[in-house]
Amino acid sequence: MTNSMAHSRARRNPADGRAPVRRIASGFAVLLLLLGALGFVPGITSDYADLRFAGPGSGARLLGLFQVSVVHNLVHLVLGWPGWRWRAAWPGPARS
């Protein structure tokens, strides 16, 4: 006999047919892409003129809270892009 609790955690969400962990991973990919892109928007990044290429010397702050630099924004974009692409690339288990 199998443990019904372990089986229930592996069930798919009937709303979209994807496992919850895939939805969470997609959400993180979108978050990384948004943070990376918003770091280059002058209205959302305060002190945009102080944006530096790299290092702690950058005075630009995303939403006025988080210090960002060009490299920091690019890292978010580079990590978020594959996550976004892979969310649809891997098919789920075969359906009967």
MARNUKOL-190512 format. One record per atom (N, C-alpha, C): atom name; x, y, z. Coordinates in nm, 3 decimals, always signed. Layout:
BEGIN
   atom         x         y         z
     CA         X         Y         Z
...
END
This chain:
BEGIN
   atom         x         y         z
      N    +0.084    -0.118    +0.000
     CA    +0.000    +0.000    +0.000
      C    +0.088    +0.124    +0.000
      N    +0.051    +0.224    -0.076
     CA    +0.131    +0.345    -0.083
      C    +0.080    +0.450    +0.014
      N    +0.166    +0.538    +0.048
     CA    +0.132    +0.647    +0.139
      C    +0.052    +0.751    +0.060
      N    -0.070    +0.775    +0.097
     CA    -0.154    +0.869    +0.022
      C    -0.105    +1.013    +0.034
      N    -0.037    +1.046    +0.144
     CA    +0.014    +1.181    +0.162
      C    +0.125    +1.210    +0.061
      N    +0.215    +1.115    +0.041
     CA    +0.325    +1.134    -0.056
      C    +0.267    +1.146    -0.196
      N    +0.166    +1.069    -0.226
     CA    +0.106    +1.075    -0.359
      C    +0.035    +1.209    -0.382
      N    -0.028    +1.262    -0.280
     CA    -0.102    +1.387    -0.298
      C    -0.010    +1.504    -0.327
      N    +0.115    +1.501    -0.278
     CA    +0.208    +1.610    -0.304
      C    +0.254    +1.611    -0.449
      N    +0.248    +1.500    -0.516
     CA    +0.295    +1.491    -0.654
      C    +0.184    +1.518    -0.755
      N    +0.064    +1.539    -0.708
     CA    -0.046    +1.562    -0.802
      C    -0.033    +1.694    -0.874
      N    -0.082    +1.698    -0.993
     CA    -0.081    +1.821    -1.073
      C    -0.196    +1.911    -1.032
      N    -0.180    +2.037    -1.064
     CA    -0.288    +2.132    -1.043
      C    -0.384    +2.117    -1.160
      N    -0.508    +2.085    -1.135
     CA    -0.601    +2.066    -1.247
      C    -0.627    +2.194    -1.325
      N    -0.593    +2.309    -1.269
     CA    -0.621    +2.435    -1.338
      C    -0.535    +2.452    -1.462
      N    -0.408    +2.416    -1.457
     CA    -0.322    +2.436    -1.573
      C    -0.249    +2.310    -1.617
      N    -0.264    +2.202    -1.546
     CA    -0.203    +2.077    -1.586
      C    -0.054    +2.067    -1.556
      N    +0.003    +2.166    -1.489
     CA    +0.146    +2.162    -1.455
      C    +0.163    +2.137    -1.306
      N    +0.273    +2.070    -1.273
     CA    +0.304    +2.045    -1.132
      C    +0.331    +2.177    -1.061
      N    +0.299    +2.186    -0.933
     CA    +0.321    +2.312    -0.859
      C    +0.466    +2.359    -0.863
      N    +0.562    +2.268    -0.859
     CA    +0.702    +2.311    -0.861
      C    +0.737    +2.378    -0.994
      N    +0.676    +2.337    -1.103
     CA    +0.701    +2.402    -1.233
      C    +0.640    +2.541    -1.235
      N    +0.524    +2.559    -1.172
     CA    +0.465    +2.692    -1.165
      C    +0.551    +2.786    -1.080
      N    +0.605    +2.735    -0.970
     CA    +0.692    +2.815    -0.884
      C    +0.819    +2.854    -0.958
      N    +0.880    +2.758    -1.028
     CA    +1.001    +2.786    -1.105
      C    +0.974    +2.891    -1.214
      N    +0.859    +2.882    -1.278
     CA    +0.823    +2.982    -1.378
      C    +0.806    +3.119    -1.314
      N    +0.750    +3.122    -1.195
     CA    +0.734    +3.249    -1.124
      C    +0.868    +3.313    -1.090
      N    +0.964    +3.232    -1.047
     CA    +1.098    +3.285    -1.018
      C    +1.165    +3.336    -1.146
      N    +1.146    +3.266    -1.256
     CA    +1.204    +3.311    -1.383
      C    +1.146    +3.447    -1.423
      N    +1.017    +3.462    -1.408
     CA    +0.953    +3.590    -1.441
      C    +1.003    +3.699    -1.347
      N    +1.016    +3.668    -1.220
     CA    +1.066    +3.766    -1.122
      C    +1.207    +3.812    -1.158
      N    +1.295    +3.718    -1.194
     CA    +1.431    +3.754    -1.232
      C    +1.432    +3.843    -1.356
      N    +1.350    +3.808    -1.454
     CA    +1.343    +3.889    -1.576
      C    +1.291    +4.030    -1.545
      N    +1.190    +4.039    -1.463
     CA    +1.136    +4.171    -1.427
      C    +1.238    +4.256    -1.351
      N    +1.303    +4.196    -1.254
     CA    +1.402    +4.271    -1.177
      C    +1.517    +4.317    -1.265
      N    +1.562    +4.229    -1.355
     CA    +1.670    +4.267    -1.445
      C    +1.632    +4.378    -1.539
      N    +1.511    +4.373    -1.593
     CA    +1.466    +4.476    -1.685
      C    +1.436    +4.608    -1.613
      N    +1.372    +4.600    -1.498
     CA    +1.337    +4.722    -1.425
      C    +1.460    +4.796    -1.374
      N    +1.571    +4.727    -1.357
     CA    +1.694    +4.791    -1.314
      C    +1.749    +4.890    -1.416
      N    +1.702    +4.880    -1.540
     CA    +1.745    +4.972    -1.646
      C    +1.645    +5.083    -1.673
      N    +1.534    +5.086    -1.601
     CA    +1.430    +5.187    -1.625
      C    +1.454    +5.306    -1.531
      N    +1.480    +5.424    -1.587
     CA    +1.513    +5.540    -1.503
      C    +1.405    +5.578    -1.402
      N    +1.280    +5.567    -1.434
     CA    +1.175    +5.607    -1.340
      C    +1.161    +5.514    -1.221
      N    +1.198    +5.390    -1.240
     CA    +1.184    +5.290    -1.133
      C    +1.314    +5.277    -1.054
      N    +1.425    +5.303    -1.123
     CA    +1.555    +5.300    -1.057
      C    +1.593    +5.443    -1.019
      N    +1.598    +5.470    -0.890
     CA    +1.633    +5.605    -0.846
      C    +1.783    +5.626    -0.861
      N    +1.822    +5.753    -0.875
     CA    +1.962    +5.790    -0.898
      C    +2.021    +5.715    -1.017
      N    +1.944    +5.708    -1.124
     CA    +1.983    +5.633    -1.243
      C    +2.115    +5.683    -1.301
      N    +2.142    +5.812    -1.287
     CA    +2.267    +5.869    -1.338
      C    +2.389    +5.812    -1.268
      N    +2.370    +5.757    -1.149
     CA    +2.480    +5.698    -1.073
      C    +2.498    +5.549    -1.101
      N    +2.423    +5.496    -1.198
     CA    +2.435    +5.354    -1.233
      C    +2.574    +5.327    -1.289
      N    +2.645    +5.234    -1.228
     CA    +2.780    +5.199    -1.271
      C    +2.780    +5.061    -1.334
      N    +2.889    +5.029    -1.404
     CA    +2.896    +4.899    -1.471
      C    +2.899    +4.784    -1.370
      N    +2.980    +4.796    -1.268
     CA    +2.991    +4.688    -1.168
      C    +3.042    +4.745    -1.036
      N    +3.030    +4.665    -0.933
     CA    +3.087    +4.700    -0.804
      C    +2.994    +4.775    -0.712
      N    +3.040    +4.793    -0.589
     CA    +2.958    +4.858    -0.488
      C    +2.952    +5.010    -0.502
      N    +3.022    +5.067    -0.600
     CA    +3.022    +5.212    -0.617
      C    +2.900    +5.266    -0.687
      N    +2.812    +5.180    -0.732
     CA    +2.692    +5.226    -0.802
      C    +2.594    +5.285    -0.701
      N    +2.547    +5.405    -0.731
     CA    +2.452    +5.470    -0.641
      C    +2.307    +5.449    -0.682
      N    +2.285    +5.380    -0.793
     CA    +2.147    +5.357    -0.839
      C    +2.079    +5.253    -0.751
      N    +1.949    +5.278    -0.726
     CA    +1.872    +5.187    -0.640
      C    +1.739    +5.154    -0.705
      N    +1.715    +5.024    -0.717
     CA    +1.589    +4.976    -0.771
      C    +1.480    +4.998    -0.667
      N    +1.375    +5.068    -0.708
     CA    +1.264    +5.104    -0.619
      C    +1.311    +5.184    -0.498
      N    +1.428    +5.245    -0.509
     CA    +1.482    +5.323    -0.400
      C    +1.537    +5.240    -0.285
      N    +1.539    +5.107    -0.299
     CA    +1.580    +5.019    -0.190
      C    +1.705    +4.936    -0.220
      N    +1.711    +4.877    -0.339
     CA    +1.813    +4.779    -0.370
      C    +1.919    +4.838    -0.462
      N    +2.043    +4.835    -0.419
     CA    +2.151    +4.886    -0.500
      C    +2.171    +4.795    -0.621
      N    +2.180    +4.854    -0.741
     CA    +2.195    +4.777    -0.863
      C    +2.309    +4.834    -0.947
      N    +2.362    +4.750    -1.033
     CA    +2.461    +4.792    -1.131
      C    +2.425    +4.724    -1.263
      N    +2.495    +4.760    -1.368
     CA    +2.467    +4.701    -1.499
      C    +2.489    +4.550    -1.494
      N    +2.599    +4.507    -1.435
     CA    +2.627    +4.363    -1.427
      C    +2.520    +4.292    -1.345
      N    +2.478    +4.351    -1.237
     CA    +2.375    +4.292    -1.152
      C    +2.245    +4.273    -1.230
      N    +2.206    +4.374    -1.306
     CA    +2.085    +4.362    -1.388
      C    +2.102    +4.256    -1.495
      N    +2.219    +4.251    -1.558
     CA    +2.243    +4.152    -1.663
      C    +2.242    +4.010    -1.607
      N    +2.293    +3.992    -1.485
     CA    +2.290    +3.858    -1.423
      C    +2.145    +3.813    -1.403
      N    +2.059    +3.904    -1.357
     CA    +1.917    +3.868    -1.343
      C    +1.857    +3.828    -1.477
      N    +1.886    +3.902    -1.581
     CA    +1.833    +3.871    -1.713
      C    +1.888    +3.739    -1.766
      N    +2.018    +3.718    -1.748
     CA    +2.081    +3.595    -1.799
      C    +2.029    +3.472    -1.724
      N    +2.000    +3.483    -1.597
     CA    +1.946    +3.369    -1.522
      C    +1.796    +3.350    -1.544
      N    +1.724    +3.456    -1.565
     CA    +1.580    +3.445    -1.585
      C    +1.540    +3.395    -1.722
      N    +1.619    +3.431    -1.823
     CA    +1.584    +3.393    -1.961
      C    +1.579    +3.241    -1.980
      N    +1.681    +3.164    -1.942
     CA    +1.671    +3.019    -1.959
      C    +1.556    +2.959    -1.879
      N    +1.533    +3.010    -1.759
     CA    +1.421    +2.960    -1.680
      C    +1.288    +2.981    -1.750
      N    +1.273    +3.093    -1.814
     CA    +1.149    +3.123    -1.888
      C    +1.138    +3.032    -2.009
      N    +1.247    +3.012    -2.079
     CA    +1.245    +2.928    -2.200
      C    +1.223    +2.781    -2.163
      N    +1.286    +2.734    -2.056
     CA    +1.278    +2.593    -2.019
      C    +1.144    +2.555    -1.961
      N    +1.069    +2.651    -1.911
     CA    +0.939    +2.617    -1.851
      C    +0.847    +2.552    -1.953
      N    +0.860    +2.590    -2.080
     CA    +0.774    +2.534    -2.184
      C    +0.847    +2.426    -2.264
      N    +0.979    +2.419    -2.253
     CA    +1.056    +2.326    -2.336
      C    +1.041    +2.182    -2.290
      N    +1.033    +2.161    -2.158
     CA    +1.022    +2.025    -2.108
      C    +0.877    +1.984    -2.097
      N    +0.840    +1.885    -2.174
     CA    +0.701    +1.839    -2.163
      C    +0.680    +1.766    -2.032
      N    +0.560    +1.768    -1.987
     CA    +0.527    +1.695    -1.865
      C    +0.521    +1.546    -1.893
      N    +0.486    +1.468    -1.794
     CA    +0.474    +1.324    -1.815
      C    +0.366    +1.295    -1.918
      N    +0.381    +1.183    -1.984
     CA    +0.284    +1.144    -2.087
      C    +0.146    +1.129    -2.026
      N    +0.049    +1.177    -2.096
     CA    -0.089    +1.169    -2.047
      C    -0.161    +1.058    -2.121
      N    -0.249    +0.993    -2.049
     CA    -0.323    +0.885    -2.115
      C    -0.463    +0.927    -2.147
END
